[in-house]
Amino acid sequence: MAKAVSTMMRCPAPFGHSYPKDLVSFIYDRWEDASFVARFCREAACSFRLPDREVLEQVLSTCYQASLLREEERPVMFRLIIRDSQLFPAEEGPPTGMHRLIFSRSRPFNEYELHRLAPAADFYRTLIGISIDPDDGAQIWGMLHSGTRWMHAVYGGRKTSPPLPLCLVVYVTGAGQISVCIGAEIIASLNAGQINCPTIDVFNSSWISESLAAVHAETWTLHQAARARAEKHWADLDPEFGKNVAQQAIRRIISVIRNSNHGGLLIYLPPEMTEEILEENQYMTIKYQFLEYESRQRFRTLTLRIMNTLAEIHGAEAHGTGKRVGWQEYVTSKNETIAMLDEAIFDVAHFIAALSAVDGAVVISKRQELLGFGGVISGDLDSVGMVTHALDTEGGQTEPVLSEGVGTRHRAAYRLCQKLHEAIAIVISQDESVQIVKWHNGSVTYWDQVPTGVPGF
C-alpha cells in the first residue's frame, strides 16, 4: 500500500497543446530512461513491456475520442486495463482480489463501445478489460470488478487494496482527460492539452518535515510517556508513523473539498502563535471560533490513541525481536479498535472539509488543533506582487510569477504567508487545482498539485 500519491509537474508540449500521439511519445521517451524502468521492473525476470507504439496510439486515441462523447449530459468516465483475461484468477473478488467477468464474445474496441459500457463500468469500482490480438488489434474481453479500496491510496486511508498486476491501466475522467498508469502508479496524464508527469510527493518533502518536527516530537513524547505507564510490553513504533497518519488525514480533507467543487482555504498556524493571533485578531479574524476544550484537539488525541493501540496489540509478537511496527502493520491490521479509530480520524477529516463550504478559511494549528472557520485574512497586510513557483519538491528549482492572475483565496494566502513565515496555506480552487503556499527561501512560494487523473485528487 502506498502511503502517498504523487503530485504532478507539467511537461509542456513544444507547440502549446498535446494530444494522444504526444502522450505516447512522452511515455516512450520515459521508457528509455533505465532508472524509470527500474521502478517497475525490479526483478530480473520481469517480463513487462510496453505495447507497440502504433497499438498504444490506437488505444489512447480511441479513449480520447470516447472522452469527447456525452452520456445523458454526464462526462464519460472509465478505467481500462490492457491484459489478457486468462491472466486473472477466476475465483477471486473484492475487497481482497479482482472479480473477472468475461463476455461470451469479444466486443470491438472503439469509442462508441466504450461510450456504451462506461455507465456500467463505474469508475471507482470496475475496469473495462481489453487484450491485444496480433491480427485483430485491441478487443474488449469483459469487465474487472476491483472494488473501491484502491482509492484509499489516493484519498488517504488505511485499507489495503488488491494489487494491480504490472500492466497498463488507462483512466478517462472527462473530455480530453486521460491518465496512463503502470499498475497503480500514474506515469503521465493528458489534461487540457497539457502532459503532466509525476514527481516526488510534496507532503514528503524535507521542508514540511522540518516545519512540523516540533509538533511530531510532542506527540512522540506523549506516546513514550504512555508506553512507560503500560503494564504490558509494547512494540517499538516507527518514529515516522504518527506523521504518516497525520498526512493521510490532510489528504482526505483536501480530496473531500475538491470533490465538493466549491473550493476552500486551509490555514495551518504555528502553535506558539495561536493564542496571540486569536485573541488579538492579528492578521485574521475568525467568525466561528471554537473554545479551547479537548474537542478542539481530537485529531491529535486520535493519532496518539492509534499509536498507542498499535504498539500495544503488537507488543507480544515483537517482544525481544527488536522489530519496529508502523504503517504496514497499521494498513493490514484487522483489529477492531484500530478500525474504529481509523474511521473516527477520517470522520473528523470530513467534518473539517465540510467547514470550508462557509466563506473564509478553516484555521488549524500545526498541532492539528481545529481553531475555527470563516477566517478572514486582514486586508491591512501588504499585498504580494510577485510570488515564486516551485518546480520541484524542495523548491530548489523555481520561477517568478505575478500574483495578479489568481483569485481572492490565493492572494489572501500569499499575504498571510508573507507576514507569518511559519504558516502553511493550502488553497483548493473550484477547478480542483491545489496550491500549497509557504514562505520559503526568502519569498512567498507555492507548489502546484496538478490533478492526478483521479477525480477529486
C-alpha positions in Angstrom: 0.0 0.0 0.0 1.5 3.3 -1.0 1.3 5.9 1.7 1.1 8.8 -0.7 0.1 9.7 -4.2 2.5 11.7 -6.3 1.9 15.3 -7.2 2.3 16.2 -10.8 4.5 18.6 -12.7 3.7 19.9 -16.1 5.6 18.9 -19.2 4.6 21.4 -21.8 4.3 20.5 -25.5 6.6 22.3 -27.8 3.7 23.8 -29.8 1.3 24.7 -26.9 -1.1 21.7 -26.9 -0.7 18.0 -26.7 -2.8 15.1 -28.0 -2.8 11.3 -27.5 0.1 10.8 -30.0 2.2 13.3 -28.0 1.3 11.4 -24.8 2.5 8.1 -26.3 5.8 9.7 -27.4 6.3 11.1 -23.9 5.7 7.7 -22.4 8.1 6.0 -24.8 10.7 8.7 -24.1 10.4 8.0 -20.4 10.8 4.3 -21.0 14.2 4.9 -22.5 15.3 6.1 -19.0 16.8 3.0 -17.3 16.2 4.4 -13.8 12.5 5.0 -14.7 12.1 1.4 -16.0 13.8 0.1 -12.8 11.0 1.4 -10.7 8.6 -1.1 -12.2 10.9 -3.9 -13.4 12.8 -4.5 -10.2 13.3 -8.2 -10.8 15.5 -9.7 -13.4 12.5 -12.0 -14.5 10.2 -9.0 -15.1 8.5 -9.5 -18.4 6.6 -6.3 -18.7 6.9 -4.5 -22.0 5.1 -1.5 -23.5 2.7 -2.4 -26.3 3.8 -1.5 -29.8 3.7 2.3 -30.3 1.0 2.0 -33.0 -1.2 -0.1 -30.7 -0.8 2.3 -27.8 -1.6 5.2 -30.1 -4.8 3.4 -31.2 -5.8 2.7 -27.6 -5.2 6.2 -26.3 -6.7 7.9 -29.4 -9.9 5.8 -29.0 -10.1 6.6 -25.3 -9.6 10.3 -26.2 -12.5 10.2 -28.7 -14.7 8.4 -26.2 -14.0 11.1 -23.7 -15.4 13.8 -26.0 -18.8 12.0 -26.1 -21.5 12.6 -23.5 -23.7 10.1 -21.6 -27.0 11.9 -20.8 -25.1 15.2 -20.3 -22.6 13.5 -18.0 -18.9 13.2 -18.8 -17.8 9.8 -20.0 -15.6 8.2 -17.3 -14.0 4.8 -17.1 -10.9 2.8 -16.2 -9.4 0.4 -18.8 -6.9 -2.3 -18.2 -4.7 -3.9 -21.0 -4.2 -7.5 -20.1 -5.4 -10.9 -21.3 -8.5 -12.1 -19.3 -7.0 -15.5 -18.7 -4.2 -14.0 -16.6 -6.8 -13.0 -13.9 -7.8 -15.7 -11.4 -11.5 -16.8 -11.9 -12.3 -17.3 -8.2 -11.2 -14.0 -6.7 -13.1 -10.8 -6.0 -13.2 -7.6 -3.9 -12.2 -6.5 -1.3 -9.1 -8.6 -1.5 -9.0 -9.6 -5.1 -10.3 -8.8 -8.6 -13.6 -10.2 -9.9 -13.2 -11.2 -13.6 -16.3 -11.3 -15.8 -15.7 -12.4 -19.5 -18.2 -11.6 -22.2 -19.5 -14.5 -24.3 -17.9 -12.9 -27.3 -15.4 -10.1 -27.6 -16.6 -6.6 -28.3 -15.0 -4.3 -30.8 -12.7 -1.7 -29.3 -14.0 1.7 -30.5 -15.2 4.9 -28.9 -18.9 4.0 -29.3 -18.5 0.7 -27.5 -16.6 2.5 -24.7 -19.3 5.1 -24.5 -22.0 2.4 -24.1 -20.0 0.4 -21.5 -18.9 3.4 -19.4 -22.1 3.8 -17.4 -22.0 0.1 -16.3 -18.2 0.2 -15.5 -18.4 2.5 -12.6 -15.1 4.4 -12.5 -14.5 3.8 -8.8 -15.3 0.1 -8.8 -14.8 -1.5 -12.3 -12.3 -1.6 -15.1 -13.0 -2.4 -18.8 -10.7 -5.2 -19.9 -9.0 -5.3 -23.3 -6.5 -7.5 -24.9 -4.2 -7.0 -27.9 -4.6 -9.6 -30.7 -1.7 -9.7 -33.2 -4.2 -9.9 -36.1 -7.3 -8.0 -34.9 -5.7 -5.4 -32.6 -7.4 -4.3 -29.4 -10.6 -6.2 -28.3 -12.8 -5.7 -25.3 -13.0 -9.1 -23.4 -15.1 -8.1 -20.4 -15.0 -6.3 -17.1 -12.9 -6.5 -14.0 -14.5 -5.5 -10.7 -11.9 -4.1 -8.3 -14.0 -2.6 -5.5 -13.1 0.8 -4.0 -10.2 0.0 -1.8 -7.7 1.2 -4.4 -8.9 4.8 -3.7 -7.5 4.7 -0.2 -4.0 5.2 -1.6 -5.3 8.3 -3.5 -7.6 9.9 -1.0 -5.8 8.9 2.2 -6.7 5.9 4.2 -5.7 2.6 5.8 -7.3 -0.3 3.9 -5.1 -2.1 1.5 -6.3 -2.8 -2.0 -5.8 -5.8 -4.2 -2.6 -5.1 -6.1 -2.9 -4.4 -9.8 -0.7 -6.5 -12.0 2.2 -5.0 -13.9 0.3 -3.8 -16.9 -1.1 -0.6 -18.5 -4.2 1.0 -17.0 -5.8 4.0 -18.5 -8.1 6.4 -16.7 -10.6 8.6 -18.6 -12.2 11.2 -16.4 -13.6 13.8 -18.7 -13.3 15.5 -22.1 -9.6 15.2 -23.2 -8.6 13.9 -19.7 -6.5 10.7 -19.9 -4.0 9.2 -17.4 -1.8 6.2 -18.2 -0.6 4.0 -15.4 1.7 1.0 -14.9 -0.2 -0.9 -12.3 -1.4 1.6 -9.7 1.3 4.2 -10.5 0.4 7.1 -12.8 3.3 7.7 -15.3 1.7 10.5 -17.4 -1.6 12.4 -17.9 -3.1 14.5 -20.6 -5.3 17.2 -19.3 -6.5 20.4 -21.0 -3.9 19.9 -23.8 -1.0 19.6 -21.3 1.0 16.5 -20.4 1.6 16.1 -16.7 4.2 13.7 -15.2 4.6 12.6 -11.6 7.2 13.9 -9.2 8.0 13.2 -5.6 5.2 14.0 -3.2 5.3 17.5 -1.7 3.9 16.1 1.6 7.1 14.0 2.0 9.4 17.0 1.4 12.1 17.8 4.0 10.7 21.4 4.4 7.3 20.1 5.6 9.0 17.6 7.9 11.1 20.4 9.4 8.1 22.7 9.7 6.2 20.1 11.7 9.1 18.4 13.5 8.4 20.1 16.9 4.7 19.1 16.8 5.5 15.4 15.9 8.1 15.4 18.7 5.4 16.4 21.1 3.1 13.6 20.1 6.0 11.2 20.2 6.8 12.3 23.8 3.2 11.7 24.8 3.4 8.2 23.3 6.6 7.4 25.1 5.0 8.5 28.4 2.0 6.2 27.8 4.4 3.4 26.9 6.3 3.9 30.2 3.0 3.6 32.2 1.8 0.4 30.4 1.6 -2.8 32.4 2.4 -5.0 29.4 5.2 -4.8 26.9 4.5 -2.5 23.9 6.2 -2.9 20.5 8.6 -0.2 19.3 6.9 2.1 16.9 8.4 3.6 13.7 9.1 7.2 14.7 7.6 8.3 11.3 4.3 6.5 11.9 2.4 9.4 13.6 3.4 11.7 10.8 2.1 9.3 8.2 -1.3 9.1 10.0 -1.5 12.9 10.0 -0.5 13.2 6.4 -3.3 10.8 5.3 -5.8 12.8 7.2 -4.8 16.0 5.4 -5.0 14.2 2.1 -8.6 13.2 2.9 -9.5 16.8 3.8 -8.2 18.1 0.5 -9.8 15.3 -1.5 -13.3 15.9 0.1 -13.0 19.7 -0.6 -12.0 19.0 -4.2 -15.0 16.7 -4.7 -17.3 19.4 -3.3 -16.5 21.7 -6.3 -16.7 24.8 -4.1 -13.0 25.2 -3.3 -11.6 26.1 0.1 -8.7 27.5 2.1 -6.9 25.7 4.9 -4.5 27.7 7.1 -2.1 25.9 9.4 -0.7 28.2 12.1 2.4 27.7 14.3 1.2 26.5 17.7 3.2 29.1 19.7 1.4 32.0 17.9 -2.1 30.6 18.1 -3.4 32.5 21.1 -1.7 35.7 20.0 -3.4 35.6 16.7 -6.8 34.5 18.0 -7.1 36.9 21.0 -5.7 40.0 19.3 -7.3 39.3 15.9 -3.8 39.8 14.5 -3.5 39.0 10.8 -7.0 37.5 10.6 -10.4 37.3 12.3 -12.3 34.0 12.7 -16.0 34.4 12.5 -16.7 30.9 14.0 -14.1 30.3 16.6 -14.0 27.2 18.8 -13.4 27.3 22.6 -10.2 25.7 23.9 -11.6 22.3 25.0 -10.4 18.8 24.4 -12.7 18.5 21.3 -10.5 21.0 19.5 -7.6 18.6 19.8 -9.4 15.5 18.6 -7.1 14.9 15.7 -4.0 14.6 17.9 -5.9 12.6 20.5 -7.0 10.1 17.9 -3.5 9.9 16.4 -2.0 9.3 19.8 -4.6 6.6 20.5 -3.8 4.9 17.2 -0.1 5.0 18.0 -0.6 3.5 21.5 -3.1 0.9 20.3 -0.8 -0.3 17.5 2.2 -0.6 19.9 0.0 -2.5 22.4 -1.5 -5.1 20.1 1.9 -5.9 18.6 3.7 -6.0 21.9 3.7 -9.8 22.4 4.9 -10.7 19.0 7.6 -8.0 18.9 8.9 -8.7 22.4 12.6 -9.5 22.3 12.8 -9.2 18.5 13.7 -5.5 18.2 11.2 -5.2 15.5 9.5 -1.8 14.9 5.9 -1.7 13.8 4.4 1.1 11.7 2.5 1.9 8.6 2.4 -1.6 7.1 1.1 -3.1 10.3 -1.5 -0.4 10.5 -2.9 -0.8 7.0 -3.1 -4.6 7.3 -4.5 -4.7 10.8 -7.8 -6.5 11.4 -8.0 -5.2 14.9 -11.5 -3.7 15.6 -10.1 -0.9 17.8 -7.7 0.2 15.0 -10.6 0.0 12.5 -12.8 2.2 14.7 -10.0 4.8 15.4 -9.2 4.9 11.7 -12.9 5.6 10.9 -13.0 8.2 13.6 -10.0 10.2 12.4 -11.4 10.3 8.9 -14.8 11.4 10.1 -13.0 14.4 11.7 -11.3 15.0 8.3 -14.7 15.0 6.5 -16.1 17.4 9.2 -13.2 19.8 8.7 -13.6 19.6 4.9 -17.3 20.5 5.2 -16.4 23.7 7.2 -14.7 25.0 4.1 -18.1 25.4 2.5 -18.5 28.6 4.5 -16.7 31.7 3.0 -13.3 32.2 4.6 -10.5 29.9 5.8 -10.6 26.9 8.0 -7.9 27.6 10.6 -5.9 24.8 12.2 -2.8 24.7 14.3 0.1 22.6 13.1 -0.7 20.5 16.2 -3.9 19.6 14.2 -6.0 21.6 16.7 -9.1 22.9 15.0 -9.3 26.6 15.9 -12.3 27.7 13.8 -13.7 28.5 10.3 -14.9 31.5 8.4 -11.4 33.1 8.8 -10.9 36.4 7.0 -7.3 37.4 6.5 -6.7 41.1 7.2 -6.8 43.4 4.2 -4.2 45.6 6.0 -1.5 43.1 5.2 0.8 44.1 2.4 -0.1 42.8 -1.0 2.3 40.4 -2.8 3.0 41.4 -6.3 5.4 38.6 -7.2 5.5 35.1 -5.9 7.8 32.1 -6.5 6.5 29.0 -8.3 8.4 25.9 -7.1 9.1 23.4 -9.8 10.4 20.6 -7.6 9.6 19.2 -4.2 12.1 21.1 -2.2 11.8 24.4 -4.0 15.3 24.3 -5.4 14.1 25.0 -9.0 11.7 28.0 -9.2 10.3 30.6 -11.5 8.9 34.1 -10.6 5.2 34.6 -11.2 2.9 37.6 -11.0 0.2 37.1 -8.4 -2.4 39.1 -10.3 -3.7 36.1 -12.3 -5.1 34.2 -9.3 -8.2 34.5 -7.2 -9.0 36.1 -3.8 -8.2 32.9 -1.8 -4.7 32.7 -3.3 -3.9 36.4 -2.8 -5.1 36.2 0.8 -2.9 33.1 1.4 0.1 35.0 -0.2 -0.4 38.0 2.1 -0.6 35.9 5.2 2.4 33.7 4.4 4.4 36.9 3.6 3.7 38.1 7.2 3.7 34.8 9.1 6.7 32.9 7.8 5.9 29.7 9.7 2.3 29.5 8.4 1.3 27.0 5.7 -1.7 27.6 3.4 -3.5 25.1 1.2 -5.7 26.6 -1.4 -8.2 24.4 -3.3 -9.8 26.0 -6.3 -13.2 25.3 -7.8 -11.4 23.8 -10.8 -9.9 21.2 -8.4 -6.3 22.6 -8.6 -4.4 22.8 -5.3 -1.6 25.1 -4.2 0.5 24.7 -1.1 1.8 28.1 0.0 4.7 28.8 2.3 7.4 31.4 2.9 10.4 29.6 1.6 14.0 30.7 0.8 13.2 34.4 1.2 9.9 34.7 -0.7 6.3 33.5 -0.8 6.4 30.2 -2.6 3.7 27.9 -3.9 3.8 24.3 -5.0 1.2 23.1 -7.5 -0.7 19.8 -7.1 -1.9 19.2 -10.7 -4.9 16.8 -10.9 -3.6 13.2 -10.9 -6.2 11.8 -13.2 -8.3 10.5 -10.3 -11.4 12.6 -9.8 -11.3 14.6 -6.5 -7.5 14.4 -6.1 
